[in-house]
Amino acid sequence: MKRMYRACLLALFPLLLTHAPAAMATEGFLIGAQFMIQSLDSETKLGGSTTDIGSLSPGGELFVGYGARHEQLNLALELFGNWTPENATYRFPPSDEKIKQKIDYSFGFRFKPGFYFDDTMLFYFAVGGTAAHFDVNSSISDDVDEFIWGFNTGVGMEKCVTTQLCVSVNYAITFYGSETEDDVRYIPRTSTFTFGSLYYFDF
């Protein structure tokens, strides 16, 4: 998985370094879309044993927000929603008992304080909250069909390619609260690499 993230970054790096105009609309309302590669890792505890269940899946994200810039500093607030067809299955050997877990979709918010390296390239840190629909089908406990809350944090950068259009790359981790059914405890976590574009409205 680390090799995949590294390959994606290397593929996008030349795009981020392309020439862009010196002036850009970096303050105001914004809208964007991103392609996601997300890993679902769920720590599952049954009795005294712990099993890690994981999967890797593509997905997509839409977001809206507002950004404000003061000299080299920037602060943005974004609201997002994404769809991630995660489906992690674990079968307990040698029996046929199994657990299937997935996060159908999620939504939340994030604050993005950042620093402009130059007039067109922004490096930022992101932190916020996430609500996700967590679905578990299990032969050893009751099924789970609940919304779970989590804390998200990440880093990324944006590069302006026109006066209002930017491209971005981002890596984020979301830590969710645990869910317990019939003495089986599920503790999901996601790691997400995204790349996409955003548009600043210049009113």
C-alpha positions in Angstrom: 0.0 0.0 0.0 2.9 2.4 0.8 4.3 1.7 -2.7 0.9 2.6 -4.2 0.8 5.9 -2.4 4.4 6.7 -3.4 3.6 5.9 -7.1 0.6 8.2 -7.0 2.6 11.1 -5.6 5.3 10.7 -8.1 2.8 10.6 -10.9 1.1 13.8 -9.8 4.3 15.7 -8.8 5.1 17.1 -12.3 1.5 18.4 -12.6 1.9 20.3 -9.3 5.0 21.9 -10.5 3.6 23.2 -13.8 3.7 26.9 -14.5 0.9 29.0 -13.0 0.0 32.7 -13.1 1.3 34.8 -10.2 -2.1 36.0 -9.2 -4.9 33.7 -8.1 -8.3 34.0 -6.3 -7.5 32.3 -3.0 -10.1 34.0 -0.9 -13.8 33.3 -1.2 -16.1 30.4 -1.7 -14.8 27.2 -3.3 -16.1 23.9 -4.6 -14.1 20.8 -5.5 -14.0 17.1 -6.3 -11.4 14.5 -5.6 -10.6 10.9 -6.5 -9.9 8.7 -3.4 -7.9 5.6 -2.7 -8.9 4.6 0.8 -7.7 1.8 3.1 -10.1 0.5 5.8 -8.4 -1.1 8.7 -10.6 -2.4 11.5 -9.3 -3.8 14.7 -11.7 -6.5 15.8 -11.6 -7.8 19.3 -13.3 -11.1 20.3 -12.7 -12.3 23.9 -8.9 -12.2 24.5 -7.9 -12.2 20.8 -7.5 -9.3 18.4 -7.7 -9.5 14.6 -6.9 -6.7 12.1 -9.3 -6.7 9.1 -8.4 -4.5 6.1 -9.3 -3.6 2.5 -8.3 -1.1 -0.2 -10.8 0.6 -2.4 -11.3 3.6 -4.7 -13.9 6.3 -4.1 -14.9 9.9 -4.6 -15.4 13.1 -2.7 -17.3 16.4 -3.2 -16.7 19.4 -1.0 -17.6 23.1 -0.6 -16.0 25.7 1.6 -14.6 29.1 2.2 -11.0 30.2 2.2 -9.3 33.3 3.6 -5.8 34.5 2.9 -3.6 37.0 4.9 -0.3 37.5 3.2 1.4 34.0 3.3 -1.1 32.5 5.7 -4.3 30.8 4.7 -7.3 29.3 6.6 -10.1 27.4 5.0 -13.2 25.6 6.3 -14.6 22.8 4.1 -17.7 20.5 4.3 -17.3 17.2 2.5 -19.1 14.0 1.6 -17.7 10.9 0.1 -18.5 7.5 -1.2 -16.1 4.6 -0.5 -17.2 1.1 -1.4 -15.1 -0.5 1.3 -15.7 -4.2 1.8 -13.3 -6.0 4.2 -13.9 -9.7 4.8 -12.2 -11.9 7.3 -12.8 -15.7 7.6 -11.9 -17.4 10.9 -9.9 -20.6 10.0 -10.6 -23.4 9.9 -14.4 -22.7 10.4 -16.7 -20.9 7.9 -17.5 -18.1 10.3 -16.7 -14.7 8.9 -17.0 -10.9 9.4 -17.7 -8.5 6.5 -17.2 -4.8 7.2 -17.5 -1.7 5.1 -18.0 2.1 5.3 -20.7 2.9 2.7 -20.3 6.7 2.8 -19.2 9.5 5.2 -19.4 13.2 5.6 -17.9 15.8 7.8 -15.9 19.0 8.1 -12.3 20.1 8.2 -10.2 23.2 9.0 -7.2 23.8 6.8 -4.6 26.2 8.1 -1.8 26.6 5.6 1.2 28.5 4.4 1.9 29.7 0.9 5.4 28.7 -0.3 5.0 31.1 -3.2 2.0 32.9 -4.8 0.6 29.7 -6.3 1.6 26.8 -4.0 -0.1 26.2 -0.7 0.9 23.6 1.9 -1.7 22.9 4.6 -2.6 20.8 7.7 -6.2 19.6 8.0 -8.1 18.6 11.1 -11.9 18.0 11.6 -14.7 15.6 12.3 -16.3 12.8 10.3 -19.5 10.7 10.5 -19.5 7.4 8.6 -22.1 4.7 8.0 -20.5 1.6 9.3 -22.0 -1.7 8.2 -21.0 -5.2 9.6 -22.3 -8.6 8.6 -21.1 -11.2 10.9 -21.7 -14.9 11.7 -20.4 -14.5 15.3 -22.5 -11.5 16.4 -25.4 -9.3 15.5 -25.0 -7.2 12.5 -24.0 -3.5 12.8 -25.7 -0.8 10.8 -24.8 2.4 12.6 -23.3 5.9 12.1 -20.0 6.2 13.9 -18.1 9.4 14.6 -14.4 10.0 14.1 -11.5 12.5 14.2 -9.7 13.2 10.9 -6.3 14.8 10.4 -4.1 15.1 7.3 -1.6 17.1 5.2 -1.7 18.3 1.6 -0.8 20.9 -1.0 -2.6 22.9 -3.6 -1.1 24.3 -6.8 -2.9 26.9 -8.9 -3.0 26.2 -12.7 -5.2 29.2 -13.6 -6.3 32.3 -11.7 -9.2 30.4 -10.1 -8.6 26.6 -10.7 -6.2 24.6 -8.5 -5.2 21.0 -8.3 -4.5 19.3 -5.0 -3.1 16.2 -3.3 -3.8 15.1 0.3 -3.2 12.3 2.7 -5.5 11.9 5.7 -6.2 9.4 8.6 -9.6 9.1 10.3 -9.8 7.5 13.8 -13.4 6.3 14.6 -15.0 5.4 17.9 -15.6 1.7 18.7 -18.8 -0.3 18.1 -19.6 -3.4 20.2 -22.1 -6.2 19.4 -22.4 -9.4 21.4 -18.9 -9.0 23.0 -17.3 -8.3 19.6 -15.7 -4.9 19.5 -15.0 -3.2 16.2 -12.5 -0.2 16.0 -12.3 1.1 12.4 -9.7 3.4 11.0 -9.2 4.8 7.4 -6.2 6.0 5.6 -7.0 8.1 2.5 -4.9 9.4 -0.4 -6.8 11.9 -2.6 -6.1 14.0 -5.7 -8.4 16.4 -7.4 -9.2 19.9 -8.2 -11.0 22.9 -6.7 -12.4 26.2 -8.0 -12.4 29.5 -6.2 -15.3 31.8 -7.0 -14.2 35.4 -7.7 -17.3 37.5 -6.9 
